[in-house]
Amino acid sequence: MKQTMQKIALAPELMPKHLGIIMDGNGRWAKKRGLPRSVGHSAGAAVFKKITRYCSKIGIRFLTVYAFSTENWTRPPEEVGALMVLFKQYLEESLRDFRNDDIKVNFIGDTSKFPPNLQKLIAETAEVCKGRRGMVLNIAMNYGGRAEIVRAAKSLAAKAAAGSIRIPDITEKTLSAELYTSGQPDVDLIIRPSGEERLSNFLLWQSAYAEFISMDVLWPDFTPADLNKALMEFAHRSRRFGGI
């Protein structure tokens, strides 16, 4: 409760409207304990639920989490298979456990590549959440920032070819409208647990002026207190957006 009150006490303009989290370190967490990587992913999924609810309570309006990248398919088949099982379990639990949470779940990425049963759960989850007005949770699954930009460019090219838009009218605004996050503010802060200091193809367009904080804690050990620490650092940064 104390941690929650500390964050709520921050002035609204000091809180990020859109927070991105690269949930990193599940495999290393498991390896340190001599456990299969799948155990690390399960532990990370539990932390994800806790942090999602915490973000909603403290007033974050948009939260985007990196769950599975377009590059993650290159991991060992047994690990990818375990992740598919975990995603299915998470979505089933979300439909049950998050029923009373005012959180709108939105999936970004090419979900058509997932197994049919998982696609069905993704569609059902999005449908159940459609009327909610609370925090928007974007779950990036089979997502890549470059692929998202290419997808947006192709959409604009098709519209230009069809005559519904003129090439001179293609701007940053029109391209932003073709992204998965259309209608949402650009990300203000990206947090990456695990100590790594790179975006890894996450929200490349939307993060043009995002603050970045790397934290030396593996995702399964990440707590609301760690989030509080990052938010406090964000609140003390001077964001000039290219100005003076």
C-alpha positions in Angstrom: 0.0 0.0 0.0 2.9 2.4 0.8 4.4 1.9 -2.6 1.1 2.6 -4.3 0.5 5.8 -2.3 4.0 7.1 -3.2 3.3 6.8 -6.9 -0.2 8.2 -6.7 1.3 11.3 -5.0 3.3 12.2 -8.1 1.7 14.9 -10.2 0.0 13.5 -13.2 2.3 15.4 -15.6 5.3 13.6 -14.0 3.9 10.1 -14.8 4.3 8.5 -18.2 1.1 8.3 -20.1 2.4 5.4 -22.1 4.9 2.9 -20.5 6.7 0.2 -22.4 8.3 -2.8 -20.7 10.7 -5.2 -22.3 10.2 -8.3 -20.1 13.7 -9.7 -20.2 15.7 -12.2 -18.2 13.4 -15.2 -17.7 15.9 -17.6 -19.2 18.8 -16.3 -17.2 16.7 -16.3 -14.0 16.0 -20.0 -14.6 19.6 -20.9 -15.5 20.9 -19.3 -12.3 18.7 -21.7 -10.4 19.4 -24.8 -12.5 15.9 -24.9 -13.8 14.5 -25.2 -17.4 13.9 -21.9 -19.2 10.2 -22.7 -19.3 10.1 -22.3 -15.5 11.6 -18.9 -15.9 8.9 -17.9 -18.4 6.2 -19.1 -16.0 7.7 -17.0 -13.2 7.8 -14.1 -15.6 4.2 -14.5 -16.5 3.2 -14.3 -12.8 5.2 -11.0 -12.4 3.5 -9.7 -15.6 0.1 -10.1 -14.0 1.2 -8.3 -10.8 2.8 -5.4 -12.6 -0.1 -5.0 -15.0 -2.5 -4.6 -12.1 -0.2 -2.3 -10.3 0.2 0.0 -13.4 -3.6 0.2 -13.7 -3.9 1.2 -10.0 -1.3 4.0 -10.1 -2.8 5.6 -13.2 -0.7 4.5 -16.2 -3.1 5.0 -19.1 -1.2 2.8 -21.7 1.1 -0.1 -21.0 2.8 -2.0 -23.8 4.7 -5.2 -22.9 7.1 -7.2 -25.1 5.9 -10.8 -24.8 7.2 -12.5 -28.0 9.2 -10.9 -30.8 9.4 -11.8 -34.5 12.9 -13.1 -33.8 11.9 -15.4 -30.9 10.8 -18.1 -33.4 14.5 -18.9 -33.8 14.7 -20.1 -30.3 14.9 -23.9 -29.6 11.6 -25.6 -30.7 11.0 -26.9 -27.2 11.2 -23.4 -25.7 8.9 -21.9 -28.4 6.4 -24.8 -27.7 6.5 -24.1 -24.0 5.8 -20.4 -24.6 2.8 -21.3 -26.8 1.4 -23.4 -23.9 2.1 -20.6 -21.5 0.4 -18.0 -23.7 -2.6 -20.3 -23.9 -2.7 -20.7 -20.1 -2.3 -17.0 -19.5 -5.1 -16.1 -21.8 -7.4 -18.6 -20.3 -6.6 -17.3 -16.8 -7.0 -13.7 -18.0 -10.5 -14.4 -19.3 -11.3 -15.8 -15.8 -9.2 -13.7 -13.4 -9.3 -10.3 -15.1 -13.0 -10.4 -15.7 -13.6 -7.7 -13.0 -10.5 -5.6 -14.0 -11.2 -2.5 -16.0 -8.2 -3.2 -18.3 -8.6 -3.2 -22.1 -6.3 -5.8 -23.6 -5.0 -5.1 -27.1 -2.7 -7.4 -29.1 -0.1 -5.9 -31.4 1.9 -7.9 -33.9 1.1 -10.6 -36.5 -1.0 -13.0 -34.4 -1.9 -15.0 -37.5 1.3 -17.0 -37.1 0.1 -18.5 -33.9 -1.7 -21.9 -33.6 -5.5 -21.7 -34.2 -6.4 -22.4 -30.6 -4.2 -19.5 -29.5 -5.6 -17.2 -32.2 -9.1 -18.0 -30.9 -8.2 -17.1 -27.4 -6.6 -13.9 -28.5 -9.8 -12.9 -30.4 -12.0 -13.9 -27.5 -9.9 -11.9 -25.0 -9.9 -8.8 -27.2 -13.7 -9.1 -27.7 -14.4 -9.4 -23.9 -12.3 -6.3 -23.2 -13.7 -4.2 -26.0 -16.0 -2.1 -23.9 -13.6 -1.4 -21.1 -12.5 2.1 -20.4 -9.6 1.6 -18.0 -5.9 1.2 -18.8 -5.0 -0.1 -22.3 -2.7 -3.1 -22.1 -0.9 -3.8 -25.4 0.6 -7.2 -25.5 3.2 -7.4 -28.3 3.1 -11.0 -29.6 5.1 -11.9 -32.8 5.9 -8.2 -32.9 8.8 -6.4 -34.4 9.2 -2.6 -34.8 10.6 -2.8 -38.3 7.9 -5.2 -39.4 5.3 -2.8 -38.0 6.7 0.1 -40.0 6.9 -1.9 -43.2 3.3 -3.0 -42.7 2.3 0.7 -42.3 4.2 1.7 -45.4 2.6 -1.0 -47.5 -0.8 0.1 -46.3 -0.1 3.7 -47.3 1.3 2.5 -50.7 -1.8 0.5 -51.4 -4.0 3.5 -50.5 -1.9 5.8 -52.8 -2.1 3.2 -55.6 -5.9 3.1 -55.2 -6.1 6.9 -55.3 -7.5 7.3 -51.8 -4.5 9.3 -50.6 -2.0 11.5 -52.4 1.7 10.9 -52.0 2.3 14.5 -50.7 -0.3 13.8 -48.0 1.8 11.0 -46.5 3.2 12.4 -43.3 4.4 11.2 -39.9 0.8 11.6 -38.7 -0.7 9.4 -41.5 2.0 6.8 -41.0 1.4 6.8 -37.2 -2.3 6.1 -37.9 -1.4 2.9 -39.7 0.6 1.5 -36.8 -0.8 -1.1 -34.3 -0.8 1.7 -31.7 -3.0 4.0 -33.8 -4.8 6.5 -31.6 -2.4 6.0 -28.7 0.2 8.5 -27.5 3.9 7.7 -28.2 5.6 5.8 -25.5 7.1 8.1 -22.8 9.3 5.6 -20.9 10.7 2.1 -21.8 12.0 0.0 -18.9 14.2 -3.0 -19.6 15.0 -5.3 -16.7 18.0 -7.6 -16.9 20.6 -4.9 -17.4 20.6 -5.0 -21.2 20.6 -1.6 -22.8 19.0 -2.0 -26.2 15.5 -1.7 -27.7 15.6 -5.1 -29.5 13.2 -4.0 -32.2 10.6 -2.7 -29.7 8.3 0.2 -30.6 11.0 1.8 -32.9 8.7 4.5 -34.3 6.8 5.2 -31.1 10.0 5.5 -29.0 11.5 8.4 -31.0 11.6 10.6 -27.8 11.1 8.0 -25.1 13.2 7.9 -22.0 15.0 4.5 -21.5 15.8 2.9 -18.2 17.8 -0.3 -17.9 17.5 -2.1 -14.5 19.9 -4.7 -13.1 17.1 -7.1 -12.1 15.8 -10.1 -14.0 12.1 -9.9 -14.9 10.9 -12.7 -12.6 12.4 -10.7 -9.7 10.9 -7.4 -10.8 8.6 -5.8 -8.2 6.3 -2.8 -7.9 9.2 -1.2 -5.9 11.5 -1.6 -8.9 8.8 0.1 -11.0 8.5 2.9 -8.4 12.2 3.5 -8.7 12.1 3.8 -12.5 9.1 6.1 -12.3 10.8 8.3 -9.8 13.9 8.6 -12.1 11.6 9.4 -15.1 9.9 12.1 -13.0 13.2 13.8 -12.5 14.3 13.8 -16.1 14.1 16.9 -18.3 12.4 16.0 -21.6 13.1 18.7 -24.3 11.9 16.8 -27.4 14.7 18.3 -29.5 14.3 21.8 -28.1 16.3 23.7 -25.6 
